[in-house]
Amino acid sequence: MIPLQNFPLIRSRNIDEVGEAIERIFAKPVLVPARGAGVLDTTINNCRLKAIGVTYRAFGTPMGQNLPATEFVVLKLPLR
């Protein structure tokens, strides 16, 4: 079972499409595949509540990202 599967945002193997989807939630990211990374196979689910949003992201390969400064607070909780 994939977390938040009832709230799909994007499924894509295209890094530009993935960046555009993340931009709709947070800010325009710079996505950086790790050296020797495999095939990008992204799943992003996003559930917006009154005061917060909960997002599940999986890239299918090691991925780094840089987000510009915003007024958002991001708390990352790795599942592994």
Secondary structure, DSSP 8 states (H G I E B T S, - for coil): --TTTTSEEEEES-HHHHHHHHHHHS---EEEE-TT-----EEEEEEE-SS-EEEEEE-SS-EEEE----S---------
